[in-house]
Amino acid sequence: MAEMSDEEFKAVQKKFSRYHEILEWPLIIFFFIGIITAALNVTINGFTPILWFVLSFWFVLVIICMEVSMIRANLEHKK
């Protein structure tokens, strides 16, 4: 990773945290839709409850990857 100044690093860090906050909303929404559809035993437009959980799990994986990459960038910046 290329060397960044403190201002550039803070800008990247702010962008990552903004994306993190944006990705939390669909995660929560899809998870609760999955719970509700499972409790009511219904499908919405052909999406079964397991598909809603898989969608929410995908957002969890994306958030985890973003966090790991931010930790890596932070450690490289401290060197």
Contacts in CASP RR format, 6 or more apart in sequence:
PFRMAT RR
TARGET T0000
AUTHOR 0000-0000-0000
METHOD contacts of the structure
MODEL  1
MAEMSDEEFKAVQKKFSRYHEILEWPLIIFFFIGIITAALNVTINGFTPI
LWFVLSFWFVLVIICMEVSMIRANLEHKK
1 72 0 8 1.000
1 73 0 8 1.000
1 76 0 8 1.000
4 12 0 8 1.000
4 77 0 8 1.000
9 73 0 8 1.000
9 77 0 8 1.000
12 73 0 8 1.000
13 70 0 8 1.000
13 73 0 8 1.000
13 74 0 8 1.000
16 66 0 8 1.000
16 69 0 8 1.000
16 70 0 8 1.000
19 66 0 8 1.000
20 63 0 8 1.000
20 66 0 8 1.000
20 67 0 8 1.000
23 59 0 8 1.000
23 62 0 8 1.000
23 63 0 8 1.000
23 66 0 8 1.000
24 59 0 8 1.000
24 63 0 8 1.000
26 55 0 8 1.000
26 56 0 8 1.000
26 59 0 8 1.000
27 56 0 8 1.000
27 59 0 8 1.000
27 60 0 8 1.000
27 63 0 8 1.000
28 56 0 8 1.000
30 52 0 8 1.000
30 53 0 8 1.000
30 55 0 8 1.000
30 56 0 8 1.000
30 59 0 8 1.000
31 52 0 8 1.000
31 53 0 8 1.000
31 56 0 8 1.000
33 44 0 8 1.000
33 52 0 8 1.000
34 49 0 8 1.000
34 52 0 8 1.000
34 53 0 8 1.000
34 56 0 8 1.000
35 49 0 8 1.000
37 43 0 8 1.000
37 44 0 8 1.000
37 47 0 8 1.000
37 48 0 8 1.000
37 49 0 8 1.000
37 52 0 8 1.000
38 49 0 8 1.000
43 49 0 8 1.000
END
